[in-house]
Amino acid sequence: MPLRSSTGPDQTHTTEALARIEAAYRHEKVDGPPILIGDANYWITGEDPDLIPGDYFDEGAYASMLAFQQTKIEAHLARTPDDVYIPFLFPWYGTGVVPSAMGCRILFGRGEEPAVEGAIIDDPGAVSRLQLPDPERDGLMPRVLACIDHFRAESDLPISFTDNQGPLNIALNLVGLERLIIWMYEMPTVVHELMDFCTTVLIDWVKLQKERAGARLDGGAFPHMIAIPPGIGGVWLSDDDSTVLSPQLYREFAVPYNGRVFEAFGGGTLHYCGNGRHQLENYLATPGLVGLNVWCMGEFEQVFEAQRIIGDRAAIMVCDYTPTDMESYFGDLFAGLRTRGSIVATYPSAATALNYGTAQVEAVRRDSGEVSVEAWKTIERISRANRS
């Protein structure tokens, strides 16, 4: 029987968790930051291969995706019920759903996330000929919508929109990184036309998914499992490529378009992996930004600097795969982390871990359930010690 929400203890937990998260977004004084143990993952990277359904991404296999996620949710609630994770469902088909609807081919590998094969536009003139995709027919969009419909019919848990790569990433998938950067210098008007088109497509796509899921425009967002309280913001987007662009290019070709996405949903958060220290001023200048979701690879100086620069403007979510050396990682993090405006999330997995000493993700073999419990206890203990 699919997991369902209730008006009992589950609803009490949701209310309390949202209040703690909202306090972080509002930069209220709290005893310690909200903590999330992100082991109810909908993605398969780092998962035990034996637990990955062979039909997870197949068209029509929505019951398989529901069962996989439900099992994860139930295990989380049994192991670490006191963090701020709020159960929800996610129609997960990789990061290339929007490019697939524009003609990009998606590769499906056994035990791997769906991925875009390569760029499809090499002619600047093709940008003006782009047509808005039909979500009921094009690429993976119909599969996402059918999955949302199935989830809604079988469960009353909240349903997220699918992975939300920002306009910059969509454009890069269509054109390619090197070509797009060259065009930024040589044909900026073409790039702005492309960015405007990608932004329009993305906003329309998220609105349609929210409508199908029964979610409000300014709610129903779960950046890497961390709920944004309704009324604070209703969208998140990924912008990993912000880490490789110069601040000047990013300010011109990404900031205004990200801002359009955020403002269309009453605010939103931006995710990136790696080091975006050189973009902090640009993130701050993005209209509608309410939070940064930073998979920082243990490079905490950028987190501390973000708190100094951004101040009370946005919440900072500090995220990483759960490190092999939890004591050193969380000890160093809490030694410099400002409690107000912070959320700490860690993502245990069976086959992937952060090597804190090298700031690299490495392959491991471990029991993710045991790691979840250890991470919860470790973070709670170190957080309390830094408050005393």
N, C-alpha and C positions, 0 to 999 in steps of 0.2 A: 504494500500500500504506500503510495507516495507520501512523503513527509508533508505535513500541513501545519500551518501556524495555528495559534489558538488564542483565546482570551485569558489563559491561565499563566503559568510561570514563564512560558516562552514569550508572551507579550510583555510581561513585566521586565524580562531581561532586555527585550528590544527597546523598551522605553528608557530603561536605565542606561543602556549602551549608547543610544542616540544622545541622551543628555550629556554623557561624558565626552562624546565626540564633539557635540555642539559647543561645549565649554572650551574645547581646544580651538575651534574655529573663531570663537569670540574672545580668545585670549584672556579668559577668566583665570583667577588664581585657583589652583587645584593642588591636591596633595602629591599627585604624580601624573605623568602623561597616560592617556589611554593606551592599552597594549593589545595588539592583535596577533594571534598565532595563526598564520595563514596556511593551514594544512588542508582546508576544504577547497583545494584548487580545482578549477575547471580545465586548466591547461594540462598537457601531458609531459612537458619538459621536466626532466628530473624524476619522473614517476617510475615506480617499479614496473618493468616491461610486462610482467605477468599479470598486472592489474589493469592494463590498458585494453579496453574492448576493441576487437579487431574491426568492428563496424562503427566506431565512435563518430566518424565524420561522414558516414554514408547517408545519401539522401533517403529519407524515410525511416532512418534508425534513431528516431528521436527518443524512443523508450530506452534505448541503450544509453544515450547521453544523460537522460533523467536519472536512471538507476545509478550510473557512475557517480554523479554529483550528489545524489541523495545519500549514498553510502558514505561519501566523504563528510557530508554535513553531520550525519548521525554519529560518526566516529569522533568528530571534533567536539560535539556537544557532550559526549560521554567523557572525553579526556580533559578538556580545558573549557568548562562552561562559564568561567567568570571573566573571560576577556571581552572585547567589544565587537567580536564577530557577530553579524546578524545574518541568519540563513537567507539565501537567495539563489536563484537559478540563472544560468548564463548560457545563451546560445553561442557556443564557441566553435568557430571555423577558421581560426588563425587570424593573421593581421592583414590579409589581402582581400577582404570581402568587397570593399568599394572598388579597388582596381580591377577585380575580377568582373565586375559589372560594366567596366569600360573596355573590356577586351583582353586583359592580362590573363595568361594561362596560370592555373594553380596546380602545383605539384603536390601529390599526396604520397608520402612514404610511410611504410609500416613503422609504427611507433614514433613518428615524427609529426610536428605541427604542419599544417598546410602552409605552403610558401609560394610567393610569386616567382615564376620562372625567370622573368626578365622584362626589361623595358620594351614598350611597343611603339613609341613615338620618337622619330629622329628628324622630323621635318617641322620647323616652326609653324608653317602654314597649316599643319594638321590641328593645331590648338584651336583655331577659330572654327573648325568643323566638328568639334566634339559635341555630342548629343547627350542630353540628360538620360541616364539609364532608367529602365523600367524595372522597379523593384520586384514586380511579379514575374519577370521573365529573365532578367539578365544576371549572369554570373552566379555567385553564391547567395545573392540577396533572397531569392525565393526560398532557399533552404533555411535561411535564418528566420524568415517570417513563419514558415511552417513549423519550425522548432518552437518558436514563441507560442504559436497557437496550441501546440501539443502540451507544452508546459502549463499554459493557462487552463487547459481543459482538465489536466490531471493533478494539479496542485494549486494551492492558494498562496504559496510563497511568492514574494516579490520576484519579478523577472527583469533582469538588466537588458539593455541594448548590447549588441555584440561589440567586440573589441573596436576601439575608436581611435584609429590612427589619425593624426591631425592633417590639415590640408597640405603641409609640407611633405609629409611622408607619402601621401597619395600622389602628389606631383612627382616625387622622386621615383616611385614605382612605375609611373607612366613613361617618364623621360630618361631616368638614370641619373645618378649623382653627378658624375663629371659633366655630362651634357647640360644639366640644369644649372650648375654653377657657372659654366661658360656663358650660358644664355643670360644669367643674372647680370653679367658684365657687358655682354655684347648686344642683348635684346631684352632689356628690362621690361618693356611694354608687353612682350609676349609672355614673360614669366608672370607678370601681374594678371594678365588675362587668364592664364592657367590657374593661378592661385585663387582667383575669384570664382572660377568654375568649380574647382575642387571644394571650396568652402560652401557654395550653394548646394552641391550634391550632398555633402556631409550633413549639413543642417537638415535638409529635407529627409534624409535617410534616418537620422536619429529621431526626428519627430514622428515618422511613420512607425518605427519600432515601439516608441513609447505609447502611441495610440493603440497598437495591437496588444501591448502588454498591460494596458490599463494604468499606466504610470503618468503622473503629473509632469508637466514640462520642467518645473523647478525642483524635481525630486527623482528618486529612483536611479541614482547613480552610485556605483560601487567601485571606485578606483582601486584595483588590486585588492578587492574584498572589503575595503574600508568604506562604509556607507557615508555619503554626504547627507546630513540632515535636511529634510525637505524645507524649502524656503531659503536655504543658504546657497544652493546651486543644484542644477539638474544634469550636469554633463561633466565628463572628463575626457581628455585626449592625451595621446602619447606623442611625444616629440623627441625621440631619441636622437634624431639627426641634428637637433640644436647643439649637440656637443661638438660637432665637426664643422659647423659654419662659423664664420667670423661674426662678431657682434654687429658689425655694420650691415652685413647681408641679412642676418637674422632679423634685425630691427625693421628693415625695409620690406622683406619678403615673407615674413612669418608673423610678426607681432600683430599687425592689424587684422589679419585673417583669423588667427587664434581668438582674438578679441571678439570678432563677430560671432564665432561659435559660442563662446562663453555667454555673451550678452543675450543670445537667442534663447538661453535656458536659465536665465536669472543668476548666472555665475557658474564657474567650473574650476576644475583643478587640472594641472599639467603634470604629466609623468615623463621622466627621462631616466635612462640608465647611464652610469658613468659619472663623468665630471663636467657639470655645466656651470662651473664657477664664473667663467667669462661672460655668461649670459644673465647673471643675476639681476642686473639693472634692467635688462630687456624683459625678463619675466615680470618684474615689478611694474613695468610700463604697460603690460598687457591689460586692456580693459576687461573687467569681469573676472579676473583671476582671484580665487579665494583660497587656493592651496597649491603647494608643490608636493608631488609624490616622487621622492628621490630614492632610486636604487643606487646608493652611493658607493658601493663596493668597499665599504669601510673607510672611505676617504672623508673623514668627519670634518675636516677644516672647512670644506665647502658648505656643510650643514650649519656649522657655527657662524660662518660668514653670512649665509642666507638669513639666519635669524637676526643678525645685526643690521643687514641692509633692508630686509623686508619688514622687520619690526612687527607691528600688530596688523599689517595689511593682509597677511595670509597665514594659514596653518602650514606647518612643515611636517610631512610624513616621512620618517626615516625608515627605509626598507632595504632588505637584502635577503638572499638565501641564507638560511641559518648557518653561521660559521662553524668550523670545526673546533675553534677555540672560543667558546662562549664567554668565558671569564674575562679574557683580555678585551674582546670586542665590546661587550656591553659595559665593562668597567670603564673603558676609554670613552665610550659614547656618553654615558651618564655623567662622567666627570666634567664634560663641557656643555652638555645640552641644557638649554633653558626650558624649564618645565612648562611654562605658559606657552600655548600655541603649538605644542608638539604632540605627535602621535608616533608611537614606536611599533613597527610591524616586522615580524620575522617569518620566513617561509621555509619550513622544514620540507625536505624531500629525501627520497630513498637513494637517489643516484647523483645528486648535485649538491655541492656545498661551497661556501665562500672560504677561501684560504685568506684569513685576515692579514697574514704577514706579507702576502704577495699581491693582494687586491685582485686575485684571479678566482674565477669559478672553476672548480675541479670535480672530476668524477669520483664518487665514493660509493660504498655499499653500506647502508645503515637502515635501521628500522625507523621510519619516519614518525610512527606513533610514539616511540620512546623519545625521539628527539623533540617532539612537540611538548611532552610533559617536562622534559629537562629544561627546554627553553623557557617555558612559562615560569617554572620555579626560579630559574637563574635571573630572569629579568625582574620578577617581583622582588627578589631578595636584594639585588643591586639597586633597584629603584628606591626601595625603602631605606637602604643604607645611605643613599645620597640625600634623602630628605631629613635624616636625623641629625 
